[in-house]
Amino acid sequence: METTNPYIGMWVTADNHIRQQLLPDGRYDEARGRRANAYTGRYQVNGTHIDYQDDTGFTADGEFDGDVLHHGGYVFYREGSLAHRAAIAGRP
């Protein structure tokens, strides 16, 4: 039985500068500002933990907390979620 990854989709910083698309095939594509495809690679989710390996071999990880992702010193939000809208509005 295949389990669907609940975190597939677009994750963004509150200022929308960093946009990370988690794709269903286990790959990700990250844009920074106007630079599309700034980082690309593979990811793997285990529970609420995510491990990344970009196409140059660099590795990183993060933790999901509902519609919030803590990764690389940044806070990402599931695009369009209540948490994202609150972050844009400056609410905790």
C-alpha atoms as one frame of an Amber mdcrd trajectory, in Angstrom:
protein
   0.000   0.000   0.000   1.474   3.350  -1.044   1.320   6.227   1.438   0.761
   9.706   0.046   3.134  12.387   1.286   0.936  15.009   3.022   3.531  17.739
   2.431   3.529  17.777  -1.384   2.979  21.273  -2.729   4.351  24.791  -2.501
   6.071  26.065   0.647   7.021  29.737   0.885   8.629  32.193   3.275   6.342
  34.936   4.607   7.993  37.482   2.299   7.628  35.043  -0.630  11.351  35.382
  -1.409  11.980  31.633  -1.173   9.508  29.262  -2.828  10.024  25.521  -2.515
   7.899  23.098  -4.528   7.825  19.556  -3.122   6.914  17.330  -6.047   5.112
  13.957  -5.807   8.090  12.111  -7.341  10.384  12.932  -4.393  12.077  15.893
  -6.069  12.005  19.536  -5.093  12.552  22.792  -6.941  13.427  25.928  -5.011
  13.267  29.477  -6.354  14.925  32.455  -4.659  13.643  35.876  -5.578  13.632
  36.076  -9.365  15.997  33.125  -9.692  13.946  30.088 -10.723  15.447  26.636
 -10.108  18.017  28.064  -7.675  18.224  24.664  -5.971  16.889  21.340  -7.176
  17.259  17.848  -5.799  15.602  14.996  -3.963  13.812  14.874  -0.646  12.519
  12.171   1.658   9.913  12.567   4.392   9.824  10.369   7.489   6.959  11.395
   9.762   7.393  15.143  10.237  11.105  15.127   9.342  12.368  15.970   5.845
  15.840  15.265   4.459  17.095  17.041   1.346  19.951  16.301  -1.033  20.418
  18.827  -3.790  21.782  17.913  -7.196  25.301  19.068  -6.179  25.322  16.692
  -3.174  24.614  19.279  -0.442  22.358  17.927   2.310  19.961  19.635   4.707
  16.929  18.760   6.770  13.846  20.269   8.346  10.794  19.662  10.499   7.132
  20.109   9.658   4.670  21.406  12.237   1.306  21.334  10.496   1.408  23.966
   7.756   4.798  25.293   8.927   8.214  23.977   7.855  11.404  24.869   9.750
  14.314  24.395   7.360  17.782  25.921   7.068  17.106  28.707   9.555  13.987
  29.759   7.644  10.302  29.350   8.356   8.237  28.200   5.387   4.456  28.065
   5.173   2.207  25.917   3.043   1.163  28.447   0.412  -2.338  29.785   1.047
  -2.734  28.112   4.447  -4.083  29.885   7.514  -0.529  29.915   8.931   0.737
  31.548   5.717  -1.984  34.202   5.748  -1.263  34.953   9.429   2.480  35.281
   8.709   1.813  37.687   5.839  -0.414  39.761   8.122   2.282  39.735  10.829
   0.245  37.696  13.290   1.811  34.880  15.343
